[in-house]
Amino acid sequence: MEMKRREFLARSIAGMGGALLGTGCLDATRQKPAKHDPYELVTLGKTKIKASRVGLGTGMRGGGRQSNHTRMGKDKFNALAMGCYERGVRLFDAADLYGTHPYLAGALKKMRRKDYTIVSKIWFRSGGIPEPERPSPDVVVERFLKELKTDYLDLVLFHCVTSGKWPEELGDQMNILAKLKKKGIIRAHGVSCHSLGALQACVKEPWVDSVHVRINPYAVKMDVKTVEEVPKVEAVLKAMRRQGKAVIGMKIIGEGAFGNSPEKRDESIKYALESGCVDAMVIGFEKVEEVDDFAARARKVSIGLGPGRLSARRSARVA
């Protein structure tokens, strides 16, 4: 009798376990892991701005109001931007330095303004653009609106900030952007950082809504020079995200430096998606085939499997 009772209990538990497994209530690790959608709409920090996880950067090899994107001509650029949009890209990254405002205006004119997010950047430094004058941000933003044929900009950044004291040095200009934000002319403001010191200053500065940062696991085209220093950047970015500041990653695949290494591209995309450092990322795609390749690699990365950071030893081996 005792043997029969044990067999009955064992069968009952096994049956219950199968039922629970079928409903996903037991042993969830056996379920097929979820995948990252590169075109998923994400909220950029506390800004309430929604953008696709992956955006089109338009400043590949940019400077002097030119970039690879302007050099391809308006027809090819329009085809690229439309191809991105049709696939689900809703984040478009521009800058005065790149000269891509008129190109974006032509490419986006057939799309509803509320369906995409535009980022642009003010060049406040000497050199870089043809004229020597640097008008105040309100004058510059008014020109941006005309060039982009829009009534508002989602995000405006000071471009290529390198000084660790930038909040003191740009205080007056920051106040002007804050006023434009209150008027609804821009929805958020921030900086595009090109030094670790400038990045660290963002943590303590409440004015910052969003930051563009160069980030990949190989320290290529970044604010630090060695793989061992990458965790310094990680720590700053995670601190900003905990505060609700948006972080948009750049140079995810090293500004094309990993083009001949599928493994490095995979590891870099995995790192960006799993490190917890960024809300979204912009890539300087120049062909729709590159968009599809990036999306396919992103979808291979499973959600919730831990950080994708490479160790210094493995990075050295892959390099």
HELIX and SHEET records of a PDB file:
HELIX    1   1 GLU A    2  THR A   23  1                                  22    
HELIX    2   2 ALA A   28  ARG A   30  5                                   3    
HELIX    3   3 ASN A   68  ARG A   71  1                                   4    
HELIX    4   4 LYS A   74  ARG A   87  1                                  14    
HELIX    5   5 HIS A  101  LEU A  108  1                                   8    
HELIX    6   6 ARG A  113  ASP A  115  5                                   3    
HELIX    7   7 PRO A  137  LEU A  148  1                                  12    
HELIX    8   8 TRP A  166  GLU A  169  1                                   4    
HELIX    9   9 GLY A  171  LYS A  183  1                                  13    
HELIX   10  10 LEU A  196  LYS A  204  1                                   9    
HELIX   11  11 VAL A  227  GLU A  229  5                                   3    
HELIX   12  12 VAL A  230  ARG A  242  1                                  13    
HELIX   13  13 GLY A  254  GLY A  256  5                                   3    
HELIX   14  14 PRO A  262  GLU A  274  1                                  13    
HELIX   15  15 VAL A  288  ARG A  299  1                                  12    
HELIX   16  16 ALA A  312  VAL A  318  1                                   7    
SHEET    1   A 2 LEU A  41  THR A  43  0                                        
SHEET    2   A 2 LYS A  50  SER A  52 -1                                        
SHEET    1   B 9 VAL A  54  GLY A  57  0                                        
SHEET    2   B 9 LEU A  91  ASP A  93  1                                        
SHEET    3   B 9 THR A 117  ILE A 122  1                                        
SHEET    4   B 9 LEU A 153  VAL A 161  1                                        
SHEET    5   B 9 ILE A 186  CYS A 193  1                                        
SHEET    6   B 9 SER A 210  ARG A 214  1                                        
SHEET    7   B 9 ALA A 246  MET A 250  1                                        
SHEET    8   B 9 ALA A 280  ILE A 283  1                                        
SHEET    9   B 9 VAL A  54  GLY A  57  1                                        
END                                                                             
